[in-house]
Amino acid sequence: MASLGEYRGKTLLIVNLASRCGFTPQYAGLEALYRKYRDEGLVVLGFPCNQFGGQEPDTEAAILEFCTSSYGVTFPLFAKIDVNGRAAHPLYRLLTRARRGLLGTARIKWNFTKFLVSASGDVERRYAPSAKPETIERDVIASVRRRTSQTR
């Protein structure tokens, strides 16, 4: 199991992903954000999930191949996980407790729900699956720049 420890002190955009979803084209926007701000400390972390309409049925190797060949993804992709229910990954339990969704619900509603986590580990924002990466760029910039000013 990979550790998130290597990302300590970085601004994180954590996303549950699926390759056969209507929001799948967001891979391109996520990669663009990552490339644009990674030198300032942003890391996009992708967690494939098959809990929503069976939209991520492939193996991890097939997912990686799809993401790299179709969208040029270079940000870290992790093992396929559950984000809801008894088998929900502990990271997602923490994220959903820290930032609830629409109407105060903790449950992840669909693929491509996004969480912005500050360099100090605070879960700053939660974004709906429909929030395109380019529409959250302002928040990402603010979080990254706070990190940069704190490390000077």
Secondary structure, DSSP 8 states (H G I E B T S, - for coil): ---GGGGTTSEEEEEEE-TTSTTTTHHHHHHHHHHHHGGGTEEEEEEE---STT---S-HHHHHHHHHHHH---S-B----B-SSTTB-HHHHHHHHHS--GGG--S--STT-EEEE-TTS-EEEEE-TTS-GGGSHHHHHHHHHHHHHH--
